[in-house]
Amino acid sequence: QLYPTRDYKVISVITGTADPKAYVVDPSGNRFILRRGSLIGNNNGSISSIRREGIEVYERVADQGQYIELPLFDKPASDNKSIQISIQ
């Protein structure tokens, strides 16, 4: 929780389960697996939802709340190595 929420990158998400998870990297390269309710960012952000497109974080600063969208991080087009898993 050292960096602003917008500085984190969402690398992957696992959805379609009762307990969705997000794999997130901070600016210094530390990696985290987070769930709904996990804290993120230096403004007491809390993950409010995890979707296929990324995560939504709710921050409350100076008695005002705001939602921040962190999209799933896109790798450069030259990286053709990708794996997609679908759990049905």
DSSP file (Angstrom, degrees, kcal/mol; ACC not computed):
  #  RESIDUE AA STRUCTURE BP1 BP2  ACC     N-H-->O    O-->H-N    N-H-->O    O-->H-N    TCO  KAPPA ALPHA  PHI   PSI    X-CA   Y-CA   Z-CA
    1    1 A Q              0   0    0      0, 0.0    43,-0.1     0, 0.0    39,-0.1   0.000 360.0 360.0 360.0  36.0    0.0    0.0    0.0
    2    2 A L        +     0   0    0      2,-0.1    40,-0.1    40,-0.0    38,-0.0   0.695 360.0  57.0 -91.7 -21.4    2.9    2.3   -0.8
    3    3 A Y  S    S-     0   0    0      1,-0.1    39,-1.0     2,-0.0    40,-0.2  -0.713  92.9 -89.6-114.7 158.3    1.8    3.5   -4.2
    4    4 A P    >   -     0   0    0      0, 0.0     3,-1.9     0, 0.0     4,-0.3  -0.350  42.5-115.2 -60.3 147.3   -1.2    5.3   -5.7
    5    5 A T  G >  S+     0   0    0      1,-0.3     3,-1.8     2,-0.2    36,-0.1   0.866 113.1  60.4 -54.2 -42.0   -3.8    2.8   -6.8
    6    6 A R  G 3  S+     0   0    0      1,-0.3    -1,-0.3     3,-0.0    35,-0.0   0.641  93.9  66.5 -65.1 -13.9   -3.5    3.8  -10.5
    7    7 A D  G <  S+     0   0    0     -3,-1.9    -1,-0.3     2,-0.1     2,-0.2   0.569  82.9  92.0 -84.6  -8.7    0.2    2.7  -10.5
    8    8 A Y    <   -     0   0    0     -3,-1.8     2,-0.4    -4,-0.3    18,-0.2  -0.578  67.1-145.1 -83.8 149.3   -0.7   -0.9  -10.0
    9    9 A K  E     -A   25   0A   0     16,-2.5    16,-2.5    -2,-0.2     2,-0.7  -0.959   6.5-139.3-117.4 133.0   -1.1   -3.2  -13.0
   10   10 A V  E     +Ab  24  72A   0     61,-0.8    63,-3.7    -2,-0.4    14,-0.2  -0.821  22.4 178.0 -89.0 114.5   -3.6   -6.1  -13.2
   11   11 A I  E     -     0   0A   0     12,-2.8     2,-0.3    -2,-0.7    -1,-0.2   0.858  61.9 -12.4 -87.8 -40.5   -1.8   -9.0  -14.9
   12   12 A S  E     -A   23   0A   0     11,-1.3    11,-3.2    60,-0.0     2,-0.3  -0.987  56.1-150.9-156.7 161.9   -4.5  -11.6  -14.8
   13   13 A V  E     -A   22   0A   0     -2,-0.3     2,-0.5     9,-0.2     9,-0.2  -0.974   7.6-149.7-135.0 151.0   -7.9  -12.4  -13.2
   14   14 A I  E     +A   21   0A   0      7,-2.9     7,-1.8    -2,-0.3     2,-0.2  -0.970  32.8 162.1-119.8 112.5   -9.7  -15.5  -12.3
   15   15 A T        +     0   0    0     -2,-0.5    72,-0.2     5,-0.2     3,-0.1  -0.642  41.3  66.1-121.3 179.2  -13.5  -15.1  -12.6
   16   16 A G  S    S+     0   0    0      1,-0.3     2,-0.3    -2,-0.2    -1,-0.1   0.637  85.5  97.7  81.2  13.9  -16.4  -17.4  -12.8
   17   17 A T  S    S-     0   0    0     -3,-0.2    -1,-0.3     1,-0.0    -3,-0.0  -0.805  88.1-108.9-125.1 169.1  -15.9  -18.8   -9.3
   18   18 A A  S    S+     0   0    0     -2,-0.3    -1,-0.0     1,-0.3    -2,-0.0   0.751 117.5  40.0 -68.3 -22.5  -17.4  -17.9   -5.9
   19   19 A D  S    S-     0   0    0     -4,-0.0    -1,-0.3    16,-0.0    -5,-0.0  -0.689  82.6-165.0-128.5  77.2  -14.1  -16.3   -4.9
   20   20 A P        -     0   0    0      0, 0.0    16,-0.5     0, 0.0     2,-0.3  -0.274   9.0-160.1 -63.5 151.2  -12.6  -14.3   -7.9
   21   21 A K  E     -AC  14  35A   0     -7,-1.8    -7,-2.9    14,-0.1     2,-0.4  -0.925  10.8-152.2-132.7 155.7   -9.0  -13.3   -7.7
   22   22 A A  E     -AC  13  34A   0     12,-2.4    12,-3.0    -2,-0.3     2,-0.6  -0.993  11.1-143.7-128.8 137.9   -6.7  -10.8   -9.4
   23   23 A Y  E     -AC  12  33A   0    -11,-3.2   -12,-2.8    -2,-0.4   -11,-1.3  -0.908  31.4-178.4-100.8 116.7   -3.0  -11.0   -9.9
   24   24 A V  E     -AC  10  32A   0      8,-2.8     8,-2.8    -2,-0.6     2,-0.4  -0.888  19.0-156.5-125.6 145.4   -1.5   -7.5   -9.5
   25   25 A V  E     -AC   9  31A   0    -16,-2.5   -16,-2.5    -2,-0.3     6,-0.2  -0.978  12.4-145.3-121.7 133.9    2.0   -6.0   -9.7
   26   26 A D    >   -     0   0    0      4,-2.4     3,-2.2    -2,-0.4   -18,-0.1  -0.440  38.0 -93.4 -89.2 171.6    3.1   -2.8   -8.0
   27   27 A P  T 3  S+     0   0    0      0, 0.0    -1,-0.1     0, 0.0   -19,-0.1   0.740 124.8  54.6 -59.2 -24.4    5.6   -0.3   -9.5
   28   28 A S  T 3  S-     0   0    0      2,-0.1    -3,-0.0     1,-0.0     0, 0.0   0.451 122.3-102.8 -89.7   1.3    8.6   -2.0   -7.8
   29   29 A G  S <  S+     0   0    0     -3,-2.2     2,-0.2     1,-0.3    -1,-0.0   0.442  70.7 145.9  96.6   0.3    7.7   -5.4   -9.2
   30   30 A N        -     0   0    0      1,-0.0    -4,-2.4    -5,-0.0     2,-0.3  -0.518  37.9-144.0 -71.2 138.9    6.1   -7.0   -6.1
   31   31 A R  E     -C   25   0A   0     -6,-0.2     2,-0.3    -2,-0.2    -6,-0.2  -0.831  18.4-177.4-111.1 144.4    3.3   -9.4   -7.1
   32   32 A F  E     -C   24   0A   0     -8,-2.8    -8,-2.8    -2,-0.3     2,-0.6  -0.986  24.1-143.5-138.8 146.3    0.1  -10.0   -5.1
   33   33 A I  E     -C   23   0A   0     -2,-0.3     2,-0.3   -10,-0.2   -10,-0.2  -0.968  34.5-173.4-106.7 119.8   -3.0  -12.2   -5.4
   34   34 A L  E     -C   22   0A   0    -12,-3.0   -12,-2.4    -2,-0.6     2,-0.2  -0.805  14.0-165.5-119.1 155.3   -6.0  -10.1   -4.3
   35   35 A R  E >   -C   21   0A   0     -2,-0.3     3,-2.2   -14,-0.2    12,-0.3  -0.730  47.8 -62.8-124.1 173.8   -9.7  -10.8   -3.6
   36   36 A R  T 3  S+     0   0    0    -16,-0.5    12,-0.2     1,-0.3     3,-0.1  -0.404 126.6  26.1 -57.0 135.2  -12.7   -8.7   -3.1
   37   37 A G  T 3  S+     0   0    0     10,-2.9    -1,-0.3     1,-0.3    11,-0.1   0.231  88.2 136.2  92.6 -14.4  -12.2   -6.6    0.0
   38   38 A S    <   -     0   0    0     -3,-2.2     9,-2.4     9,-0.1    -1,-0.3  -0.373  57.4-115.9 -65.6 146.4   -8.3   -6.7   -0.3
   39   39 A L  E     +D   46   0B   0      7,-0.2     2,-0.3    -3,-0.1     7,-0.2  -0.621  39.6 169.6 -85.2 143.2   -6.6   -3.4    0.4
   40   40 A I  E   > +D   45   0B   0      5,-2.3     5,-0.9    -2,-0.3     3,-0.3  -0.988  37.8  20.5-151.9 143.8   -4.7   -1.7   -2.4
   41   41 A G  T > 5S-     0   0    0     -2,-0.3     3,-0.5   -37,-0.2     4,-0.2   0.007  85.8 -81.1  85.3 167.6   -3.1    1.7   -2.9
   42   42 A N  T 3 5S+     0   0    0    -39,-1.0    -1,-0.2     1,-0.2   -40,-0.0   0.299 117.5  67.0 -94.0  10.0   -2.0    4.4   -0.5
   43   43 A N  T 3 5S-     0   0    0     -3,-0.3    17,-0.7   -40,-0.2    -1,-0.2  -0.135 119.6 -95.2-117.3  36.6   -5.5    5.9    0.0
   44   44 A N  T < 5 -     0   0    0     -3,-0.5    16,-0.2     1,-0.2    -3,-0.1   0.869  62.1-178.9  54.6  41.3   -7.0    2.9    1.8
   45   45 A G  E   < -D   40   0B   0     -5,-0.9    -5,-2.3    -4,-0.2     2,-0.4  -0.422  11.2-161.0 -70.5 147.0   -8.5    1.5   -1.5
   46   46 A S  E     -DE  39  58B   0     12,-2.1    12,-2.9    -7,-0.2     2,-0.5  -0.997  25.0-113.5-131.2 133.9  -10.5   -1.7   -1.3
   47   47 A I  E     + E   0  57B   0     -9,-2.4   -10,-2.9    -2,-0.4    10,-0.3  -0.537  33.4 178.1 -69.8 119.2  -11.2   -4.0   -4.2
   48   48 A S  E     +     0   0B   0      8,-2.6     2,-0.3    -2,-0.5     9,-0.2   0.753  63.3   3.7 -95.8 -28.3  -15.0   -3.8   -4.8
   49   49 A S  E     - E   0  56B   0      7,-1.4     7,-2.5   -14,-0.1     2,-0.5  -0.991  52.7-151.9-156.7 152.3  -15.3   -6.1   -7.8
   50   50 A I  E     + E   0  55B   0     -2,-0.3     2,-0.2     5,-0.2     5,-0.2  -0.991  27.9 167.1-125.3 121.5  -13.2   -8.3  -10.0
   51   51 A R  E >   - E   0  54B   0      3,-3.1     3,-1.1    -2,-0.5    -2,-0.0  -0.769  51.7 -96.8-127.6 171.5  -14.3   -8.8  -13.6
   52   52 A R  T 3  S+     0   0    0      1,-0.2   -39,-0.1    -2,-0.2     3,-0.1   0.818 123.3  51.7 -57.7 -32.2  -12.9  -10.2  -16.8
   53   53 A E  T 3  S-     0   0    0      1,-0.2    19,-3.0    18,-0.1     2,-0.3   0.620 125.5 -79.8 -83.7 -13.7  -11.8   -6.7  -17.9
   54   54 A G  E <   -EF  51  71B   0     -3,-1.1    -3,-3.1    17,-0.3     2,-0.3  -0.994  58.5 -54.3 149.2-153.7  -10.0   -5.9  -14.7
   55   55 A I  E     -EF  50  70B   0     15,-2.5    15,-2.9    -2,-0.3     2,-0.4  -0.859  29.5-139.7-126.0 159.9  -10.8   -4.7  -11.2
   56   56 A E  E     -EF  49  69B   0     -7,-2.5    -8,-2.6    -2,-0.3    -7,-1.4  -0.980  18.4-163.3-119.1 131.9  -12.7   -1.9   -9.5
   57   57 A V  E     -EF  47  68B   0     11,-3.0    11,-3.0    -2,-0.4     2,-0.5  -0.939   7.4-150.5-118.1 135.2  -11.3   -0.2   -6.4
   58   58 A Y  E     -EF  46  67B   0    -12,-2.9   -12,-2.1    -2,-0.4     2,-0.4  -0.924  17.0-175.9-105.8 125.1  -13.2    2.0   -4.0
   59   59 A E  E     - F   0  66B   0      7,-2.9     7,-2.6    -2,-0.5     2,-0.5  -0.941  14.2-156.8-118.8 142.5  -11.2    4.7   -2.2
   60   60 A R  E     + F   0  65B   0    -17,-0.7     2,-0.4    -2,-0.4     5,-0.2  -0.955  20.8 169.9-120.2 112.1  -12.5    7.1    0.5
   61   61 A V  E >   - F   0  64B   0      3,-2.9     3,-1.5    -2,-0.5    -2,-0.0  -0.986  66.8 -12.7-126.8 127.0  -10.4   10.3    0.8
   62   62 A A  T 3  S-     0   0    0     -2,-0.4    -1,-0.2     1,-0.3     3,-0.1   0.910 128.3 -52.5  51.2  50.9  -11.4   13.3    2.8
   63   63 A D  T 3  S+     0   0    0      1,-0.2     2,-0.4    -3,-0.1    -1,-0.3   0.644 119.1 108.0  61.1  18.2  -15.0   12.0    3.3
   64   64 A Q  E <   -F   61   0B   0     -3,-1.5    -3,-2.9     2,-0.0     2,-0.3  -0.988  56.9-149.0-124.0 136.4  -15.5   11.5   -0.4
   65   65 A G  E     +F   60   0B   0     -2,-0.4     2,-0.3    -5,-0.2    -5,-0.2  -0.763  16.1 178.6-102.1 149.5  -15.6    8.1   -2.1
   66   66 A Q  E     -F   59   0B   0     -7,-2.6    -7,-2.9    -2,-0.3     2,-0.4  -0.996  22.3-134.9-146.9 148.1  -14.5    7.3   -5.6
   67   67 A Y  E     -F   58   0B   0     -2,-0.3     2,-0.5    -9,-0.2    -9,-0.2  -0.867  18.1-163.2-101.9 136.5  -14.3    4.2   -7.8
   68   68 A I  E     -F   57   0B   0    -11,-3.0   -11,-3.0    -2,-0.4     2,-0.5  -0.983   8.9-145.9-121.6 127.8  -11.1    3.6   -9.8
   69   69 A E  E     -F   56   0B   0     -2,-0.5   -13,-0.2   -13,-0.2   -15,-0.0  -0.811   9.9-169.2 -92.5 127.9  -11.1    1.1  -12.7
   70   70 A L  E     -F   55   0B   0    -15,-2.9   -15,-2.5    -2,-0.5     3,-0.1  -0.936  18.2-149.2-113.7 105.4   -7.8   -0.8  -13.2
   71   71 A P  E     -F   54   0B   0      0, 0.0   -61,-0.8     0, 0.0   -17,-0.3  -0.261  31.2 -85.8 -72.5 160.2   -8.1   -2.6  -16.6
   72   72 A L  B     -b   10   0A   0    -19,-3.0   -61,-0.2   -63,-0.1     2,-0.2  -0.505  56.2-108.6 -62.2 127.2   -6.4   -5.9  -17.3
   73   73 A F        -     0   0    0    -63,-3.7     2,-0.5    -2,-0.3    -1,-0.1  -0.400  29.5-142.7 -66.7 129.1   -2.9   -5.0  -18.4
   74   74 A D        -     0   0    0     -2,-0.2     3,-0.1    -3,-0.0    -1,-0.1  -0.817   8.7-143.3 -95.1 129.3   -2.2   -5.5  -22.2
   75   75 A K        -     0   0    0     -2,-0.5     0, 0.0     1,-0.1     0, 0.0  -0.508  40.1 -79.5 -81.4 158.4    1.1   -6.7  -23.2
   76   76 A P    >   -     0   0    0      0, 0.0     3,-2.0     0, 0.0    -1,-0.1  -0.217  40.5-114.6 -56.6 150.0    2.7   -5.4  -26.4
   77   77 A A  T 3  S+     0   0    0      1,-0.3    -2,-0.1    -3,-0.1     0, 0.0   0.723 111.6  69.9 -60.7 -22.6    1.3   -7.0  -29.6
   78   78 A S  T 3  S+     0   0    0      1,-0.1     2,-1.1     2,-0.1    -1,-0.3   0.664  78.8  86.3 -71.6 -14.9    4.8   -8.5  -30.4
   79   79 A D    <   +     0   0    0     -3,-2.0    -1,-0.1     1,-0.2    -4,-0.1  -0.743  51.0 169.8 -88.7  98.1    4.3  -10.9  -27.4
   80   80 A N        +     0   0    0     -2,-1.1     2,-0.9     2,-0.0    -1,-0.2   0.395  44.4 104.0 -91.2   2.8    2.4  -13.8  -29.0
   81   81 A K        +     0   0    0     -3,-0.0     2,-0.3     2,-0.0    -2,-0.0  -0.758  47.2 141.8 -88.9 105.7    2.8  -16.1  -26.0
   82   82 A S        -     0   0    0     -2,-0.9     2,-0.4     2,-0.0    -2,-0.0  -0.992  34.7-156.8-144.3 152.4   -0.6  -16.2  -24.3
   83   83 A I        -     0   0    0     -2,-0.3     2,-0.5     2,-0.0    -2,-0.0  -0.995   5.7-165.9-129.2 132.6   -2.7  -18.7  -22.5
   84   84 A Q        -     0   0    0     -2,-0.4     2,-0.5     2,-0.0    -2,-0.0  -0.983   5.5-167.6-121.7 127.7   -6.5  -18.4  -22.0
   85   85 A I        -     0   0    0     -2,-0.5     2,-0.5     2,-0.0    -2,-0.0  -0.946   3.1-170.4-116.9 131.0   -8.2  -20.7  -19.6
   86   86 A S        -     0   0    0     -2,-0.5     2,-0.6   -70,-0.0   -70,-0.1  -0.977   4.5-163.4-123.1 119.7  -12.0  -21.0  -19.4
   87   87 A I              0   0    0     -2,-0.5    -2,-0.0   -72,-0.2   -72,-0.0  -0.896 360.0 360.0-103.6 122.5  -13.5  -22.9  -16.5
   88   88 A Q              0   0    0     -2,-0.6    -1,-0.1     0, 0.0   -72,-0.0   0.387 360.0 360.0-110.7 360.0  -17.1  -23.9  -17.1
